[in-house]
Amino acid sequence: MKLYFHAVGHGHPLVILHGLFGSSDNWFTLSKFFGEKYKVYAVDQRNHGRSPHSDEFSYRIMADDINDLLIHEGIQSVYLMGHSMGGKTAMQFALMYTDKVDRLIVVDIAPKAYPRKHDAIFEALFSLDLDKYKTRSELDSALSRHISDYAVRQLLLKNVFRDDGGNFKWRIDVASLDRNYDRINEGVNDTRQFEKPALFIRGAKSSYILDSDLPKIKSLFPSAKVVSIEGAGHWVHAEAPRKFSEAVMEFLDRR
């Protein structure tokens, strides 16, 4: 599968992977910032953004997608960063292709299995008949009947685009993501270790990485450090971009 990405900057490659319902566009501003020192590749994972859709969906498959991208671009090794679902892809890639990852950054996700948290979002997305709406404000109003959080609605509506006929369409494959949702929630289970530098960044207001998760993290990533960003929840990079970018740059610049 040939994934879509946008690249910016010069220097050692830094690959960024978004979370569930996200896309490379979510990282546009931070990509430009990191691009002042690194060659940033912000990637759309399968079933997201402008990348192809597929019913095949697992972290090993998505790790292979990233490997194919690196081979196609002639990239030997990278700094690799992923948020949430993208963090699990990044962890799996680092365990499978250790020689191709120099440093690993995982944003607000642990390698454990998670309970279902997005059923209400899937229900809301399936409730929208995009053909009925002419403006984004109409879409937002319809979505607000199911989802009260404005920021969440805006994240979801970033996945809507107009086709050549001016009609709204989904960029994400909602049906495939729903069918594979239990696989998305699976843990990263591997007998291998990634012993190179690894940084886990969590939001202090988020419950995605608990202190009780640290032994599991250390079992797979023995050199891992965990940093908490005060005032931030699960979308750390969006809620506290300065503190987040400082933590990332300090880690990548460390010798």
Rosetta blueprint (number, residue, H / E / L):
1 M L
2 K L
3 L L
4 Y L
5 F E
6 H E
7 A E
8 V E
9 G L
10 H L
11 G L
12 H L
13 P E
14 L E
15 V E
16 I E
17 L E
18 H L
19 G L
20 L L
21 F L
22 G L
23 S L
24 S H
25 D H
26 N H
27 W H
28 F H
29 T H
30 L H
31 S H
32 K H
33 F H
34 F H
35 G L
36 E L
37 K L
38 Y L
39 K E
40 V E
41 Y E
42 A E
43 V E
44 D L
45 Q L
46 R L
47 N L
48 H L
49 G L
50 R L
51 S L
52 P L
53 H L
54 S L
55 D L
56 E L
57 F L
58 S L
59 Y H
60 R H
61 I H
62 M H
63 A H
64 D H
65 D H
66 I H
67 N H
68 D H
69 L H
70 L H
71 I H
72 H H
73 E H
74 G L
75 I L
76 Q L
77 S L
78 V E
79 Y E
80 L E
81 M E
82 G E
83 H E
84 S L
85 M H
86 G H
87 G H
88 K H
89 T H
90 A H
91 M H
92 Q H
93 F H
94 A H
95 L H
96 M H
97 Y L
98 T H
99 D H
100 K H
101 V E
102 D E
103 R E
104 L E
105 I E
106 V E
107 V E
108 D L
109 I L
110 A L
111 P L
112 K L
113 A L
114 Y L
115 P L
116 R L
117 K L
118 H L
119 D H
120 A H
121 I H
122 F H
123 E H
124 A H
125 L H
126 F H
127 S H
128 L L
129 D L
130 L H
131 D H
132 K H
133 Y L
134 K L
135 T L
136 R H
137 S H
138 E H
139 L H
140 D H
141 S H
142 A H
143 L H
144 S H
145 R L
146 H L
147 I L
148 S L
149 D L
150 Y H
151 A H
152 V H
153 R H
154 Q H
155 L H
156 L H
157 L H
158 K L
159 N L
160 V E
161 F E
162 R E
163 D L
164 D L
165 G L
166 G L
167 N L
168 F E
169 K E
170 W E
171 R L
172 I L
173 D L
174 V H
175 A H
176 S H
177 L H
178 D H
179 R H
180 N L
181 Y H
182 D H
183 R H
184 I H
185 N L
186 E L
187 G L
188 V L
189 N L
190 D L
191 T L
192 R L
193 Q L
194 F L
195 E L
196 K L
197 P L
198 A E
199 L E
200 F E
201 I E
202 R E
203 G E
204 A L
205 K L
206 S L
207 S L
208 Y L
209 I L
210 L L
211 D H
212 S H
213 D H
214 L H
215 P H
216 K H
217 I H
218 K H
219 S H
220 L H
221 F L
222 P L
223 S L
224 A E
225 K E
226 V E
227 V E
228 S E
229 I E
230 E L
231 G L
232 A L
233 G L
234 H L
235 W L
236 V H
237 H H
238 A H
239 E H
240 A L
241 P H
242 R H
243 K H
244 F H
245 S H
246 E H
247 A H
248 V H
249 M H
250 E H
251 F H
252 L H
253 D H
254 R L
255 R L
